[in-house]
Amino acid sequence: MIDEKLLGRITANPEIFGGKPIIRGMRISVEMILSLLAQGEKEETILADYPDLEPDDLRACLAYAHAAISHDKEGGEREGRAHRRRSLYGEAVSECGAD
């Protein structure tokens, strides 16, 4: 189960990075922190480079990514094997058969 307190550190503001998820209202995106972690950057280095961040902020980014992936997986399982392609505007443009 994802800790809701950790996820509460992740916010979105349409005026900051076009509404992308950010950490505690700062101009530090979840996407950037996840990218740094994926590149093998050590938590200590990230925290030193961004002194306003706290260790729980990094954990919150991972929790956010887990929640997003978990949500996608659950949605896919509910739909079975039905697939729908969408245009850039979110409209269904084709569908393949479900079992």
Residue frames as a rotation matrix with the C-alpha (Angstrom) as fourth column:
MET 1
0.580 0.814 0.000 0.00
0.814 -0.580 0.000 0.00
0.000 0.000 -1.000 0.00
ILE 2
-0.222 -0.625 0.748 1.28
0.591 -0.697 -0.407 3.46
0.776 0.352 0.524 -0.88
ASP 3
-0.374 0.008 -0.928 1.78
0.868 -0.350 -0.353 5.84
-0.327 -0.937 0.124 2.01
GLU 4
0.489 0.677 0.550 -0.66
0.814 -0.580 -0.010 8.70
0.313 0.453 -0.835 1.44
LYS 5
0.749 -0.284 -0.599 1.51
0.216 -0.750 0.626 10.98
-0.627 -0.598 -0.500 3.56
LEU 6
-0.383 -0.910 0.160 4.38
0.412 -0.013 0.911 10.51
-0.827 0.415 0.380 1.09
LEU 7
-0.315 0.321 0.893 2.09
0.943 -0.001 0.332 11.11
0.107 0.947 -0.302 -1.88
GLY 8
0.723 0.613 -0.319 0.91
0.666 -0.741 0.086 14.32
-0.184 -0.274 -0.944 -0.22
ARG 9
0.011 -0.818 -0.575 4.38
0.233 -0.557 0.797 15.76
-0.972 -0.143 0.184 -0.92
ILE 10
-0.799 -0.241 0.551 3.66
0.564 0.020 0.826 15.57
-0.210 0.970 0.120 -4.64
THR 11
0.040 0.791 -0.611 1.62
0.206 -0.605 -0.769 18.48
-0.978 -0.095 -0.187 -5.96
ALA 12
-0.381 -0.108 0.918 0.67
0.925 -0.040 0.379 19.95
-0.004 0.993 0.115 -9.31
ASN 13
0.051 0.334 -0.941 0.28
0.228 -0.922 -0.314 23.59
-0.972 -0.198 -0.123 -10.20
PRO 14
0.653 0.274 0.706 -0.75
0.714 0.091 -0.695 24.58
-0.254 0.958 -0.136 -13.73
GLU 15
0.957 -0.288 0.017 1.58
-0.272 -0.922 -0.276 27.57
0.095 0.259 -0.961 -13.46
ILE 16
0.094 -0.953 0.290 4.64
-0.811 0.095 0.577 25.45
-0.577 -0.289 -0.764 -12.70
PHE 17
-0.835 -0.537 0.119 5.93
-0.341 0.675 0.654 23.18
-0.431 0.506 -0.747 -15.48
GLY 18
-0.569 0.662 -0.488 2.50
-0.666 -0.023 0.745 23.17
0.482 0.749 0.455 -17.11
GLY 19
0.399 0.811 0.428 0.93
-0.903 0.269 0.334 21.19
0.156 -0.520 0.840 -14.27
LYS 20
0.108 -0.435 -0.894 3.44
-0.117 0.887 -0.446 18.33
0.987 0.153 0.045 -14.18
PRO 21
0.871 0.199 -0.449 3.84
0.377 0.316 0.871 16.67
0.315 -0.928 0.201 -10.78
ILE 22
0.035 -0.845 0.534 6.28
-0.225 -0.527 -0.819 18.59
0.974 -0.091 -0.209 -8.60
ILE 23
-0.206 -0.219 -0.954 7.64
0.798 0.526 -0.293 18.23
0.566 -0.822 0.066 -5.09
ARG 24
-0.059 0.271 -0.961 5.95
0.928 -0.340 -0.153 20.32
-0.368 -0.901 -0.231 -2.38
GLY 25
0.831 0.539 -0.138 5.14
0.443 -0.791 -0.422 23.17
-0.336 0.290 -0.896 -4.74
MET 26
0.087 -0.883 -0.461 8.80
-0.159 -0.469 0.869 23.74
-0.983 -0.002 -0.181 -5.62
ARG 27
0.637 0.044 -0.769 10.12
-0.758 -0.141 -0.636 23.97
-0.137 0.989 -0.057 -9.14
ILE 28
-0.660 -0.737 0.147 11.56
-0.708 0.676 0.205 20.48
-0.251 0.031 -0.968 -8.85
SER 29
0.201 0.820 -0.536 9.68
-0.936 0.322 0.141 17.93
0.288 0.473 0.832 -10.96
VAL 30
0.496 0.085 0.864 9.04
-0.447 0.878 0.170 14.33
-0.744 -0.470 0.474 -10.05
GLU 31
0.994 -0.081 0.068 10.13
0.098 0.464 -0.881 13.46
0.039 0.882 0.469 -13.59
MET 32
0.430 -0.892 0.139 13.57
-0.564 -0.386 -0.731 15.01
0.705 0.236 -0.669 -13.07
ILE 33
0.012 -0.407 0.913 14.17
-0.965 0.236 0.117 13.25
-0.264 -0.882 -0.390 -9.75
LEU 34
0.708 0.290 0.643 13.09
-0.162 0.954 -0.251 9.91
-0.687 0.074 0.723 -11.22
SER 35
0.903 -0.421 -0.085 15.43
-0.060 0.073 -0.996 10.49
0.426 0.904 0.041 -14.15
LEU 36
0.136 -0.887 0.441 18.35
-0.883 -0.311 -0.353 11.20
0.450 -0.342 -0.825 -11.82
LEU 37
0.142 -0.019 0.990 17.62
-0.736 0.666 0.118 8.07
-0.662 -0.745 0.080 -9.80
ALA 38
0.917 0.264 0.299 17.27
-0.002 0.752 -0.659 5.98
-0.399 0.604 0.690 -12.97
GLN 39
0.686 -0.725 -0.065 20.68
-0.294 -0.193 -0.936 7.24
0.666 0.661 -0.345 -14.12
GLY 40
0.353 -0.532 -0.770 22.18
0.690 0.703 -0.170 5.90
0.632 -0.472 0.615 -10.91
GLU 41
-0.232 -0.398 0.888 22.59
-0.271 -0.850 -0.452 9.19
0.934 -0.345 0.090 -9.09
LYS 42
-0.593 -0.048 -0.804 22.93
0.672 0.522 -0.526 8.57
0.445 -0.852 -0.277 -5.36
GLU 43
0.492 0.865 -0.098 20.29
0.742 -0.359 0.566 9.97
0.454 -0.351 -0.819 -3.04
GLU 44
0.277 -0.464 -0.841 22.97
0.740 -0.456 0.495 11.79
-0.613 -0.760 0.217 -1.04
THR 45
-0.768 -0.599 0.226 24.16
0.584 -0.511 0.631 13.57
-0.263 0.617 0.742 -4.19
ILE 46
-0.229 0.779 0.584 20.65
0.631 -0.338 0.698 14.62
0.741 0.528 -0.415 -5.20
LEU 47
0.662 0.506 -0.553 19.99
0.741 -0.332 0.583 15.95
0.111 -0.796 -0.595 -1.70
ALA 48
-0.123 -0.794 -0.595 23.29
0.677 -0.505 0.535 17.86
-0.725 -0.337 0.600 -1.74
ASP 49
-0.836 -0.199 0.512 22.53
0.542 -0.447 0.712 19.35
0.088 0.872 0.481 -5.18
TYR 50
-0.178 0.866 0.467 18.98
0.052 -0.466 0.883 20.32
0.983 0.182 0.038 -4.14
PRO 51
-0.918 -0.380 -0.114 19.26
0.114 0.022 -0.993 21.40
0.380 -0.925 0.024 -0.49
ASP 52
-0.472 0.818 0.328 15.52
-0.881 -0.454 -0.135 22.15
0.038 -0.352 0.935 -0.20
LEU 53
0.221 0.534 -0.816 14.74
-0.480 0.788 0.385 18.47
0.849 0.307 0.430 -0.78
GLU 54
-0.024 -0.133 0.991 14.34
-0.950 0.312 0.019 15.99
-0.312 -0.941 -0.134 2.05
PRO 55
-0.919 -0.374 0.125 14.86
-0.330 0.903 0.275 12.21
-0.216 0.212 -0.953 1.93
ASP 56
-0.333 0.874 0.353 11.07
0.338 0.460 -0.821 11.71
-0.880 -0.154 -0.449 2.06
ASP 57
0.266 0.384 -0.884 10.75
-0.657 -0.599 -0.458 13.80
-0.705 0.703 0.093 -1.10
LEU 58
-0.573 -0.539 -0.617 12.79
-0.818 0.429 0.384 11.21
0.058 0.725 -0.686 -3.01
ARG 59
-0.907 0.307 0.289 10.70
0.198 0.915 -0.351 8.40
-0.372 -0.261 -0.891 -1.54
ALA 60
-0.011 0.947 -0.320 7.57
-0.081 -0.320 -0.944 10.36
-0.997 0.016 0.081 -2.51
CYS 61
-0.089 -0.089 -0.992 8.75
-0.960 -0.256 0.109 10.44
-0.264 0.962 -0.063 -6.14
LEU 62
-0.923 -0.277 -0.268 9.18
-0.338 0.916 0.216 6.67
0.186 0.290 -0.939 -6.12
ALA 63
-0.637 0.759 0.134 5.80
0.312 0.413 -0.856 6.21
-0.705 -0.503 -0.500 -4.43
TYR 64
0.080 0.650 -0.756 4.20
-0.559 -0.599 -0.573 8.43
-0.825 0.469 0.315 -7.08
ALA 65
-0.437 -0.315 -0.843 5.77
-0.890 0.286 0.354 6.39
0.130 0.905 -0.405 -9.89
HIS 66
-0.995 0.082 0.058 4.61
0.066 0.970 -0.234 3.17
-0.076 -0.229 -0.971 -8.23
ALA 67
-0.304 0.946 -0.113 1.07
0.092 -0.089 -0.992 4.51
-0.948 -0.311 -0.060 -7.85
ALA 68
0.039 0.291 -0.956 0.98
-0.865 -0.469 -0.178 5.58
-0.500 0.834 0.234 -11.50
ILE 69
-0.680 -0.363 -0.637 2.24
-0.658 0.686 0.311 2.22
0.324 0.631 -0.705 -12.75
SER 70
-0.915 0.375 0.149 0.02
0.199 0.741 -0.641 0.27
-0.351 -0.557 -0.753 -10.37
HIS 71
-0.100 0.914 -0.393 -3.00
-0.291 -0.404 -0.867 2.25
-0.952 0.027 0.306 -11.56
ASP 72
-0.122 -0.011 -0.992 -2.18
-0.990 -0.068 0.123 1.58
-0.068 0.998 -0.002 -15.22
LYS 73
-0.915 -0.282 -0.288 -1.71
-0.308 0.950 0.049 -2.13
0.260 0.133 -0.956 -14.57
GLU 74
-0.684 0.717 0.134 -4.99
0.211 0.370 -0.905 -2.42
-0.698 -0.591 -0.404 -12.66
GLY 75
0.039 0.708 -0.706 -6.84
-0.647 -0.520 -0.557 -0.59
-0.761 0.478 0.438 -15.42
GLY 76
-0.380 -0.282 -0.881 -5.41
-0.898 0.342 0.278 -2.93
0.223 0.896 -0.383 -18.04
GLU 77
-1.000 0.019 -0.004 -6.36
0.019 0.956 -0.294 -6.01
-0.002 -0.294 -0.956 -16.06
ARG 78
-0.372 0.926 -0.057 -9.94
-0.049 -0.081 -0.996 -4.77
-0.927 -0.368 0.076 -15.67
GLU 79
0.162 0.428 -0.889 -10.24
-0.868 -0.367 -0.335 -4.30
-0.469 0.826 0.312 -19.41
GLY 80
0.659 0.013 0.752 -9.02
0.149 0.978 -0.147 -7.82
-0.738 0.209 0.642 -20.13
ARG 81
-0.324 -0.828 0.456 -7.34
0.644 0.160 0.748 -8.05
-0.693 0.537 0.482 -23.51
ALA 82
0.664 0.569 0.485 -9.31
0.747 -0.476 -0.463 -5.27
-0.033 0.670 -0.742 -25.17
HIS 83
-0.430 -0.840 -0.331 -7.05
0.720 -0.541 0.435 -2.59
-0.544 -0.052 0.837 -26.59
ARG 84
0.746 0.637 0.196 -7.91
0.642 -0.609 -0.465 0.85
-0.177 0.473 -0.863 -27.79
ARG 85
-0.451 -0.851 0.268 -5.61
0.890 -0.450 0.069 3.21
0.062 0.270 0.961 -29.65
ARG 86
0.542 0.623 -0.564 -6.13
0.663 -0.729 -0.169 6.87
-0.516 -0.282 -0.809 -29.00
SER 87
0.423 -0.352 0.835 -5.32
0.601 -0.580 -0.550 9.94
0.678 0.734 -0.033 -31.01
LEU 88
-0.689 -0.719 0.091 -3.38
0.463 -0.533 -0.708 12.84
0.557 -0.446 0.700 -29.52
TYR 89
-0.532 0.570 0.626 -6.72
-0.615 -0.769 0.176 14.25
0.582 -0.291 0.759 -28.41
GLY 90
-0.800 0.130 0.586 -7.75
-0.458 0.500 -0.735 11.13
-0.389 -0.856 -0.340 -26.50
GLU 91
0.240 0.927 -0.288 -10.39
-0.930 0.136 -0.340 9.98
-0.276 0.350 0.895 -28.99
ALA 92
0.002 -0.174 0.985 -10.66
-0.006 0.985 0.174 6.27
-1.000 -0.007 0.001 -29.69
VAL 93
-0.062 -0.076 -0.995 -9.54
-0.931 -0.354 0.085 5.65
-0.359 0.932 -0.049 -33.26
SER 94
-0.030 0.136 -0.990 -9.61
-0.580 0.804 0.128 1.86
0.814 0.578 0.055 -33.43
GLU 95
0.136 0.123 0.983 -10.31
-0.925 0.370 0.082 -1.13
-0.354 -0.921 0.164 -31.25
CYS 96
-0.577 -0.291 -0.763 -9.24
-0.557 0.824 0.106 -4.75
0.598 0.487 -0.637 -31.42
GLY 97
0.302 0.849 -0.434 -11.37
-0.282 0.515 0.810 -7.63
0.911 -0.121 0.395 -30.23
ALA 98
-0.228 -0.263 0.937 -11.62
-0.973 0.032 -0.228 -8.73
0.030 -0.964 -0.263 -26.60
ASP 99
-0.879 -0.110 -0.463 -11.66
-0.118 0.993 -0.013 -12.32
0.461 0.043 -0.886 -25.40
